[in-house]
């Protein structure tokens, strides 16, 4: 990672991606450069900038308790980094890694915190960015779950499963897959079959 002192390229990227349109006020943006596979955000390091990815590809992911990577998104321009940390005032919850050489337009959080907190355009933009990340995370978590995990989560939420067809649609699985899992969960005594097509948690 290095800060690039190139005001012409900063101006070029800010104009090309209309970055100023996300703010009510003017700010001292600067350019950051990352090499391929370099870690851009890490949960053990403080995030010091809001960054707009203007060139290159970035993977944003978390790691679960089993060491499995759970992707939030894999994105090109114009991804925003540092938004979660700006809101939470804590160390990052995600990893962000450069898949290629990456350039970002950056803004120091510490130096601009007070103005950013009063910048309504920026705060609305931040809200959109956070909602997108939350949506992507939820979608990817569901896709990465096994049918058994989906069924247990579904039943913990609804307490009962009494319509196999509806459950298949909600869980994005086939009727055969669902029935196989329900049979296994009954055998494992994790759920109880009350009658045909109706199950409750044990």
ZIZITA-V172614 format. One record per backbone hydrogen bond with DSSP energy under -1.0 kcal/mol. NH is the residue of the N-H (numbers start at 1). CO is the residue of the C=O. Records with the same first field share a line. If there is no record, write none. Layout:
NH->CO / CO
//
This chain:
2->33
4->31
6->4
10->6
11->7
12->8
13->9
14->10
15->11
16->12
17->13
19->14
21->18
22->19
23->20
29->27
30->106
32->104
33->2
34->102
37->98
38->35
40->96
41->96
45->42
50->107
51->81
52->105
53->79
54->103
55->103
58->75
59->97
60->73
61->95
62->70
64->68
67->64
70->62
72->60
73->60
75->58
81->51
86->82
87->83
88->84
89->85
95->61
96->41
97->59
98->38
99->57
100->57
102->34
103->55
104->32
105->52
106->30
107->50
109->48
113->109
116->112
117->113
118->115
119->116
120->118
123->119
124->120
125->121
126->122
127->123
128->124
129->125
130->126
131->127
132->128
133->129
134->130
135->131
136->132
137->133
138->134
139->135
140->136
141->137
142->138
143->139
144->140
150->146
151->147
152->148
153->149
154->150
155->151
156->152
157->153
158->154
159->155
161->199
167->163
168->164
169->165
170->166
171->167
173->168
178->174
179->175
180->176
181->177
182->178
183->179
184->180
185->181
186->182
187->183
188->184
189->186
190->185
191->185
192->200
194->198
195->198
198->195
199->161
200->192
201->159
202->190
//
